[in-house]
C-alpha cells in the first residue's frame, strides 16, 4: 500500500473539511463521492485512505501527494 499525504477530506455528513497540517495515511483505492452545495450534489473523485487508528477517510485528491 502507498502512503499519501493530504490536506482535506469529506466526512460522513458529505461536507468538505480542511486540516490545519497535512495528514498521512495508507492509500486503498480511488472512489466516487459527492459534496453537498447550495445548488445540489457535486460529484467528486476521492481517495479512500486508512489512518493509523483504522479510521477510513475520503481524502480530497487536490494537493494529495503519494509518498512512495
KEKEBA-388071 format. One line per 8 residues: number of its first residue (from 1); their letters; for each residue z, y, x of N, C-alpha, C, CB. Coordinates in steps of 0.02 Angstrom, whole numbers, plus 50000, padded with zeros to 5 digits. Glycine has a CB too. Layout:
KEKEBA-388071
NUM	a	Z/Y/X/Z/Y/X/Z/Y/X/Z/Y/X ~ ... .
end
This chain:
KEKEBA-388071
1	xxxxxxxx	50000/49941/50041/50000/50000/50000/50000/50063/50044/50060/50000/49953 ~ 49964/50113/50023/49962/50176/50059/50018/50222/50038/49894/50210/50049 ~ 50042/50262/50084/50092/50313/50069/50055/50378/50055/50143/50321/50128 ~ 50076/50412/50001/50046/50476/49983/50100/50530/49978/50008/50470/49916 ~ 50079/50592/49990/50123/50650/49982/50091/50694/49930/50133/50688/50050 ~ 50132/50718/49882/50105/50760/49828/50155/50814/49809/50087/50717/49767 ~ 50130/50864/49772/50172/50922/49754/50179/50934/49680/50146/50983/49787 ~ 50147/50893/49638/50156/50899/49566/50143/50832/49533/50109/50954/49537 .
9	xxxxxxxx	50171/50824/49473/50165/50761/49436/50169/50774/49361/50219/50711/49459 ~ 50151/50724/49321/50156/50728/49249/50214/50684/49227/50089/50705/49215 ~ 50258/50711/49185/50317/50673/49163/50302/50636/49098/50377/50720/49153 ~ 50353/50602/49071/50346/50562/49010/50330/50605/48949/50409/50522/48998 ~ 50344/50670/48951/50329/50715/48896/50259/50745/48902/50381/50771/48892 ~ 50219/50718/48948/50150/50741/48960/50149/50815/48980/50106/50729/48897 ~ 50194/50833/49024/50199/50901/49049/50192/50900/49125/50266/50935/49028 ~ 50155/50947/49152/50146/50952/49225/50206/50987/49256/50080/50990/49242 .
17	xxxxxxxx	50231/50959/49312/50287/50988/49348/50269/50996/49422/50350/50944/49340 ~ 50287/51053/49450/50281/51064/49522/50347/51047/49554/50260/51138/49538 ~ 50345/51020/49615/50407/51006/49652/50413/51058/49708/50406/50932/49681 ~ 50475/51079/49724/50483/51132/49774/50462/51112/49844/50554/51154/49774 ~ 50467/51048/49860/50446/51023/49926/50404/50960/49915/50509/51007/49972 ~ 50355/50946/49959/50314/50887/49950/50355/50823/49944/50265/50880/50007 ~ 50332/50778/49900/50366/50714/49887/50321/50658/49912/50381/50706/49809 ~ 50351/50606/49939/50314/50549/49965/50330/50486/49925/50329/50538/50039 .
25	xxxxxxxx	50279/50445/49911/50287/50382/49876/50231/50335/49894/50290/50393/49800 ~ 50232/50275/49865/50182/50223/49878/50127/50225/49825/50215/50153/49881 ~ 50065/50238/49846/50008/50239/49800/49997/50169/49772/49944/50264/49836 ~ 49989/50163/49705/49974/50099/49674/49901/50096/49653/50020/50088/49612 ~ 49879/50144/49611/49810/50146/49589/49796/50211/49553/49793/50086/49543 ~ 49732/50225/49542/49712/50283/49503/49720/50267/49429/49638/50303/49519 ~ 49732/50318/49389/49741/50308/49317/49715/50370/49281/49815/50295/49299 ~ 49704/50363/49216/49684/50420/49174/49743/50438/49129/49621/50403/49132 .
33	xxxxxxxx	49754/50503/49122/49808/50528/49080/49784/50593/49049/49875/50537/49120 ~ 49829/50631/49022/49812/50697/48995/49874/50741/48997/49784/50691/48923 ~ 49863/50806/48994/49918/50853/48986/49905/50891/48922/49924/50901/49048 ~ 49958/50913/48889/49951/50950/48827/49950/51024/48842/50007/50933/48778 ~ 49903/51058/48811/49894/51129/48819/49894/51160/48750/49828/51146/48858 ~ 49895/51226/48746/49893/51260/48681/49831/51240/48641/49893/51336/48691 ~ 49778/51224/48676/49715/51208/48643/49705/51133/48632/49658/51235/48683 ~ 49753/51092/48651/49748/51020/48640/49761/50981/48703/49680/51003/48613 .
41	xxxxxxxx	49736/50919/48704/49746/50875/48761/49690/50884/48812/49749/50802/48737 ~ 49710/50889/48875/49662/50897/48930/49665/50833/48972/49678/50960/48973 ~ 49609/50795/48976/49609/50734/49016/49613/50750/49090/49546/50692/49001 ~ 49652/50710/49127/49658/50718/49199/49660/50649/49232/49721/50759/49218 ~ 49636/50645/49293/49644/50584/49333/49706/50593/49375/49581/50571/49378 ~ 49748/50542/49377/49811/50545/49414/49817/50484/49459/49871/50548/49365 ~ 49865/50488/49504/49880/50431/49547/49947/50402/49524/49884/50453/49623 ~ 49948/50338/49511/50010/50303/49494/50047/50290/49559/49996/50236/49454 .
49	xxxxxxxx	50108/50318/49565/50145/50316/49628/50215/50288/49615/50150/50386/49660 ~ 50237/50241/49658/50306/50214/49654/50348/50250/49706/50307/50136/49665 ~ 50403/50278/49682/50450/50313/49726/50497/50262/49759/50490/50367/49687 ~ 50535/50282/49809/50581/50237/49845/50633/50206/49798/50616/50273/49901 ~ 50654/50243/49745/50704/50218/49699/50674/50174/49644/50742/50275/49667 ~ 50608/50162/49648/50575/50119/49599/50543/50156/49541/50623/50070/49572 ~ 50556/50221/49535/50527/50261/49481/50452/50265/49490/50558/50332/49481 ~ 50416/50261/49434/50343/50270/49434/50327/50341/49411/50308/50217/49390 .
57	xxxxxxxx	50283/50375/49447/50262/50442/49429/50186/50444/49424/50288/50494/49479 ~ 50161/50490/49383/50090/50504/49380/50079/50567/49422/50065/50514/49306 ~ 50058/50558/49484/50050/50613/49531/49984/50649/49520/50056/50588/49603 ~ 49987/50715/49524/49927/50756/49520/49890/50749/49587/49945/50832/49505 ~ 49826/50728/49585/49790/50717/49648/49770/50781/49683/49729/50676/49635 ~ 49773/50840/49650/49756/50902/49683/49808/50917/49736/49751/50960/49632 ~ 49787/50920/49797/49833/50932/49852/49868/50869/49878/49884/50982/49831 ~ 49854/50811/49849/49885/50749/49870/49853/50726/49936/49878/50695/49815 .
65	xxxx	49895/50699/49980/49871/50677/50046/49889/50603/50055/49903/50720/50102 ~ 49839/50564/50078/49852/50494/50097/49875/50495/50169/49788/50449/50087 ~ 49934/50468/50182/49963/50470/50249/49942/50413/50294/50037/50470/50243 ~ 49917/50359/50267/49894/50303/50309/49840/50264/50274/49951/50256/50326 .
end
